[in-house]
């Protein structure tokens, strides 16, 4: 049990203390926090909250990615590089988060929460990265 607790504290800062999955505070939406409050520490509900949060960030990611891909200021070669990078990033995110889930709990209940939270966090990071790329391009 001590190993599980240590893993939870490393991967999910603040989660073990509150019985909730933790998104990086500056990345978490108010809807995510409210969902976790309603989840009451119930694993399937917490996983659903993280999945919904990932969905919110995924919509932003897709909007930024689509904006870049439609921007006539980017040449076809650059767009192909972004497309390939995005596909590689999705594979990385999915594998990395599956591994983090397993490392957090070796297949236990916490693994589902850790993996879902990881997807939300990494998707938020990538969405913000693409939004910043789009903003910089708009100023060129």
N, C-alpha and C positions, 0 to 999 in steps of 0.2 A: 504493500500500500504506500510506503514512503516513496518508492520510485515513481509511482503513478502521480502522487501529489507533487513531487519535484518537477516532473514533466509538465504537468498542468500549469504550474507556476511559471515555468520558462516559456511555454508556448502561448499561454492565454493569460497575460498579466491581469490580475484582479479577478479572474473568472472563478478560481477555486474559492476565494473568500466570499463571493456573492452568489455562487451557484449559477452563474450565467456565463455565456460565451462573451468574449471581449473583442470588440472591434477597436481599432485605434481611435481614440476619442475624437480627433479632428476629422476622421473619415466617417464616423458613424452618423447616420441620419437620425433625426428625432423619431421617425417611425420605427427604426430598429430598436431604440431604447424602450419605446412604449411596448413594442412586441415582446421584448425580453421581460418586462415587468409583468405582462399578462401571462407569460409562459410559466412563471412560478417554479422554475427549476426542472420542469418536465422535459426530458430529452427530446422526444419527437417535436414538441412545440418549439424548443430552442433551435433545433435544426431547421425547422420551417422559418423561423425568424431570420436566421443567417441566409437561408436560400432566398427569401424575399429581399433581403438587403443586397445580396449578390445580383439579383434581378434588377434592382434600382440602378446599381452601378453599371451593370451590363448595358442597360439602355443608354446611359451617358457615354459609355465606351463606344458603343455602336454608332451613336450620333457623331461623335468626334471622328471616328475612323471613316465613316461615310462622308463627312465633310471634307476630310483630307483627300479621299479618293475621288471626290467630285471636283476638287479645286483644280482649275485649269493651269494654275501656276506650278503644279508638280508634273514632271515629265513621266512618261510611261515606265521608264526604268526605275525611278524612285518609287512609284506606286507599286511596282512588282516587288521591290525590296520590302516595302511596308507590308504587303500582303503575305509574303513569305515569313517575315518576322512575326506577324500577328498569329499565323498558324503555329509557328514554333512556340510562341509565348503561351498559347492556349494549351498545347501539349505539356509544356513545362508547368504551368499553373496546376493542371489537373493531376499530374504525377507528383509534384511537390506537395500538394495539399493532401493527397492520399497517403503519402509517406509521413507527413506531419501528424495526421490522424493516428496512424499506427504507432508512431513514436510516442505520442501522448498517452496512449492507453493500451497498446498491444491488442487492438481489436475490441476493447471494452466499450462501454457506453460513451465515455468521453471521446473516443476516437471519432465518432460521427459528428459530435459538436465541434471538435478541433478542426476536422477536415472542412466542414461547412463554413466555419468562421474564417478559415484560411482562404477559401475561394472568395468570400466577400472582401476580405482585406486586400488580396492581390488584385482583384478586379477593380477595386476602388483606386489602388495605386496606378494601375495601367490606364484607367479612364482619365485620371488627372494628368498623367503624362501625355496622353494623346490630345487632351484639351489644351494643354500648354503648347504643344507642337502646333496645333491649329491657331492659337492666339498669336504665336510668333510669326507664323506664315501670313496671317492677316496684316501684320505690320510691315511686311517686306516691300 
